[in-house]
Amino acid sequence: MAQKEMKKEKSKGIGIPGIEIPKNNCDDINCPFHGNLKIRGRIFEGIVESIKPSKTAVVRWERRVFCPKYERFEGRFTKVSAHKTDCLNIQKDDIVIIGECRPISKSKKFVVLGKVEK
């Protein structure tokens, strides 16, 4: 029992500057802070559109693409599903940082790393 409790309280940094370890603990194996999930690849900042699916947040961000016909930039949006852990209190319309990880399910290849203060 003592080892289990110690393991619960143990949290680790993920090696990305500017991202703090959450104060809450969780038992999620896919948590980058309290579980075994490694972060690799790209990191994005976006707005949470939905938290309806279980342990999932739909995150959207805007990108600019040059349109050669009109010689102007147009705005396009990218939406991805990201794994949401219990130790981060994420709500709809929060600005969050997400990082790429191994595929967790068919559609989830990102995990929420933290909130950005407004």
Contact map, one row per residue, 1 for C-alpha under 8 A:
1111100000000000000000000000000000000000000000000000000000000000000000000000000000000000000000000000000000000000000000
1111110000000000000000000000000000000000000000000000000000000000000000000000000000000000000000000000000000000000000000
1111111000000000000000000000000000000000000000000000000000000000000000000000000000000000000000000000000000000000000000
1111111100000000000000000000000000000000000000000000000000000000000000000000000000000000000000000000000000000000000000
1111111110000000000000000000000000000000000000000000000000000000000000000000000000000000000000000000000000000000000000
0111111111000000000000000000000000000000000000000000000000000000000000000000000000000000000000000000000000000000000000
0011111111000000000000000000000000000000000000000000000000000000000000000000000000000000000000000000000000000000000000
0001111111100000000000001110000001000000000000000000000000000000000000000000000000000000000000000000000000000000000000
0000111111100000000000001000000000000000000000000000000000000000000000000000000000000000000000000000000000000000000000
0000011111110000000000000000000001000000000000000000000000000000000000000000000000000000000000000000000000000000000000
0000000111111000000010000000000011000000000000000000000000000000000000000000000000000000000000000000000000000000000000
0000000001111100000010000000000011000000000000000000000000000000000000000000000000000000000000000000000000000000000000
0000000000111111000110000000000010000000000000000000000000000000000000000000000000000000000000000000000000000000000000
0000000000011111000000000000000110000110000000000000000000000000000000000000000000000000000000000000000000000000000000
0000000000001111100000000000000000000000000000000000000000000000000000000000000000000000000000000000000000000000000000
0000000000001111111000000000000000000000000000000000000000000000000000000000000000000000000000000000000000000000000000
0000000000000011111000000000000000000000000000000000000000000000000000000000000000000000000000000000000000000000000000
0000000000000001111100000000000000000000000000000000000000000000000000000000000000000000000000000000000000000000000000
0000000000000001111110000000000000000000000000000000000000000000000000000000000000000000000000000000000000000000110000
0000000000001000011111000000000000000000000000000000000000000000000000000000000000000000000000000000000000000000010000
0000000000111000001111100000000010000000000000000000000000000000000000000000000000000000000000000000000000000000000000
0000000000000000000111111000000010000000000000000000000000000000000000000000000000000011000000000000000000000000000000
0000000000000000000011111000000000000000000000000000000000000000000000000000000000000010000000000000000000000000000000
0000000000000000000001111100000000000000000000000000000000000000000000000000000000000011000000000000000000000000000000
0000000110000000000001111110000001000000000000000000000000000000000000000000000000000110000000000000000000000000000000
0000000100000000000000011111001001000000000000000000000000000000000000000000000000001110000000000000000000000000000000
0000000100000000000000001111100001100000000000000000000000000000000000000000000000000000000000000000000000000000000000
0000000000000000000000000111111001100000000000000000000000000000000000000000000000001100000000000000000000000000000000
0000000000000000000000000011111001111000000000000000000000000000000000000000000000000000000000000000000000000000000000
0000000000000000000000000001111100111000000000000000000000000000000000000000000000001000000000000000000100000000000000
0000000000000000000000000101111111111000000000000000000000000000000000000000000000001000000000000000000000000000000000
0000000000000100000000000000011111111110000000000000000000000000000000000000000000000000000000000000000000000010100000
0000000000111100000011000000001111110000000000000000000000000000000000000000000000000000000000000000000000000000000000
0000000101110000000000001111101111110000000000000000000000000000000000000000000000000000000000000000000000000000000000
0000000000000000000000000011111111111000000000000000000000000000000000000000000000000000000000000000000000000000000000
0000000000000000000000000000111111111100000000000000000000000000000000000000000000000000000000000000000000000000000000
0000000000000000000000000000111100111110000000000000000000000000000000000000000000000000000000000000110000000000000000
0000000000000100000000000000000100011111000000000000000000000000000000000000000000000000000000000000110000000000000000
0000000000000100000000000000000100001111100000000000000000000000000000000000000000000000000000000011110000000000000000
0000000000000000000000000000000000000111110000000000000000000000000000000000000000000000000000000011100000000000000000
0000000000000000000000000000000000000011111000000000000000000000000000000000000000000000000000000011100000000000000000
0000000000000000000000000000000000000001111100000000000000000000000000000000000000000000000000000011000000000000000000
0000000000000000000000000000000000000000111110000000000000000000000000000000000000000000000000001111000000000000000000
0000000000000000000000000000000000000000011111000000000000000000000000000000000000000000000000001110000000000000000000
0000000000000000000000000000000000000000001111100000000000001000000000000000000000000000000000111100000000000000000000
0000000000000000000000000000000000000000000111110000000000111100000000000000000000000000000000111100000000000000000000
0000000000000000000000000000000000000000000011111000000000111000000000000000000000000000000011110000000000000000000000
0000000000000000000000000000000000000000000001111110000011110000000000000000000000000000001111110000000000000000000000
0000000000000000000000000000000000000000000000111110000011110000000000000000000000000000000110000000000000000000000000
0000000000000000000000000000000000000000000000011111000011100000000000000000000000000000000100000000000000000000000000
0000000000000000000000000000000000000000000000011111111111000000000000000000000000000000001100000000000000000000000000
0000000000000000000000000000000000000000000000000111110110000000000000000000000000000000000000000000000000000000000000
0000000000000000000000000000000000000000000000000011111110000000000000000000000000000000000000000000000000000000000000
0000000000000000000000000000000000000000000000000011111100000000000000000000000000000000000000000000000000000000000000
0000000000000000000000000000000000000000000000000010111110000000000000000000000000111100000000000000000000000000000000
0000000000000000000000000000000000000000000000000011111111000000000000000000000011110000000000000000000000000000000000
0000000000000000000000000000000000000000000000011111101111100000000000000000000011110000000000000000000000000001000000
0000000000000000000000000000000000000000000000011110000111110000000000000000001111000000000000000000000000000000000000
0000000000000000000000000000000000000000000001111100000011111000000000000000001111000000000000000000000000000000000000
0000000000000000000000000000000000000000000001111000000001111100000000000000111100000000000000000000000000000000000000
0000000000000000000000000000000000000000000011100000000000111110000000000000111000000000000000000000000000000000000000
0000000000000000000000000000000000000000000001000000000000011111000000000011110000000000000000000000000000000000000000
0000000000000000000000000000000000000000000000000000000000001111100000000011110000000000000000000000000000000000000000
0000000000000000000000000000000000000000000000000000000000000111110000001111000000000000000000000000000000000000000000
0000000000000000000000000000000000000000000000000000000000000011111000001111000000000000000000000000000000000000000000
0000000000000000000000000000000000000000000000000000000000000001111100111100000000000000000000000000000000000000000000
0000000000000000000000000000000000000000000000000000000000000000111111111100000000000000000000000000000000000000000000
0000000000000000000000000000000000000000000000000000000000000000011111110000000000000000000000000000000000000000000000
0000000000000000000000000000000000000000000000000000000000000000001111100000000000000000000000000000000000000000000000
0000000000000000000000000000000000000000000000000000000000000000001111110000000000000000000000000000000000000000000000
0000000000000000000000000000000000000000000000000000000000000000011111111000000000000000000000000000000000000000000000
0000000000000000000000000000000000000000000000000000000000000000011101111100000000000000000000000000000000000000000000
0000000000000000000000000000000000000000000000000000000000000001111000111110000000000000000000000000000000000000000000
0000000000000000000000000000000000000000000000000000000000000001111000011111000000000000000000000000000000000000000000
0000000000000000000000000000000000000000000000000000000000000111100000001111100000000000000000000000000000000000000000
0000000000000000000000000000000000000000000000000000000000000111100000000111110000000000000000000000000000000000000000
0000000000000000000000000000000000000000000000000000000000011110000000000011111000000000000000000000000000000000000000
0000000000000000000000000000000000000000000000000000000000011110000000000001111100000000000000000000000000000000000000
0000000000000000000000000000000000000000000000000000000001111000000000000000111110000000000000000000000000000000000000
0000000000000000000000000000000000000000000000000000000001110000000000000000011111000000000000000000000000110100000000
0000000000000000000000000000000000000000000000000000000111100000000000000000001111100000000000000000000000111100000000
0000000000000000000000000000000000000000000000000000000111100000000000000000000111110000000000000100000000011111000000
0000000000000000000000000000000000000000000000000000001110000000000000000000000011111000000000000000000100011111000000
0000000000000000000000000000000000000000000000000000001110000000000000000000000001111101010000000000000000000011000000
0000000000000000000000000101011000000000000000000000001000000000000000000000000000111111000000000000000000000001000000
0000000000000000000000001101000000000000000000000000001000000000000000000000000000011111100000000000000000000000000000
0000000000000000000001111100000000000000000000000000000000000000000000000000000000001111100000000000000000000000000000
0000000000000000000001010000000000000000000000000000000000000000000000000000000000011111110000000000000000000000010000
0000000000000000000000000000000000000000000000000000000000000000000000000000000000000111111000000000000000000000000000
0000000000000000000000000000000000000000000000000000000000000000000000000000000000010001111101000000000000000000001000
0000000000000000000000000000000000000000000000010010000000000000000000000000000000000000111111000000000000000000000000
0000000000000000000000000000000000000000000000011110000000000000000000000000000000000000011111000000000000000000000000
0000000000000000000000000000000000000000000000111000000000000000000000000000000000000000001111100000000000000000000000
0000000000000000000000000000000000000000000000110000000000000000000000000000000000000000011111110000000000000000001100
0000000000000000000000000000000000000000000011110000000000000000000000000000000000000000000011111000000000000000001111
0000000000000000000000000000000000000000000011110000000000000000000000000000000000000000000001111100000000000001111100
0000000000000000000000000000000000000000001111000000000000000000000000000000000000000000000000111110000000000001111100
0000000000000000000000000000000000000000001111000000000000000000000000000000000001000000000000011111000000000111110000
0000000000000000000000000000000000000011111100000000000000000000000000000000000000000000000000001111100000000111100000
0000000000000000000000000000000000000011111000000000000000000000000000000000000000000000000000000111110000001110000000
0000000000000000000000000000000000001111100000000000000000000000000000000000000000000000000000000011111000001110000000
0000000000000000000000000000000000001110000000000000000000000000000000000000000000000000000000000001111100001100000000
0000000000000000000000000000000000000000000000000000000000000000000000000000000000000000000000000000111111111100000000
0000000000000000000000000000010000000000000000000000000000000000000000000000000000100000000000000000011111111000000000
0000000000000000000000000000000000000000000000000000000000000000000000000000000000000000000000000000001111111000000000
0000000000000000000000000000000000000000000000000000000000000000000000000000000000000000000000000000001111110000000000
0000000000000000000000000000000000000000000000000000000000000000000000000000000110000000000000000000001111111000000000
0000000000000000000000000000000000000000000000000000000000000000000000000000000111100000000000000000001111111110000000
0000000000000000000000000000000000000000000000000000000000000000000000000000000011100000000000000001111110111110000000
0000000000000000000000000000000000000000000000000000000000000000000000000000000111100000000000000111111000011111000000
0000000000000000000000000000000100000000000000000000000000000000000000000000000001110000000000000111100000011111100000
0000000000000000000000000000000000000000000000000000000010000000000000000000000001111000000000011110000000000111110000
0000000000000000001000000000000100000000000000000000000000000000000000000000000000000000000000011110000000000011111000
0000000000000000001100000000000000000000000000000000000000000000000000000000000000000001000000011100000000000001111100
0000000000000000000000000000000000000000000000000000000000000000000000000000000000000000010001111000000000000000111110
0000000000000000000000000000000000000000000000000000000000000000000000000000000000000000000001111000000000000000011111
0000000000000000000000000000000000000000000000000000000000000000000000000000000000000000000000100000000000000000001111
0000000000000000000000000000000000000000000000000000000000000000000000000000000000000000000000100000000000000000000111
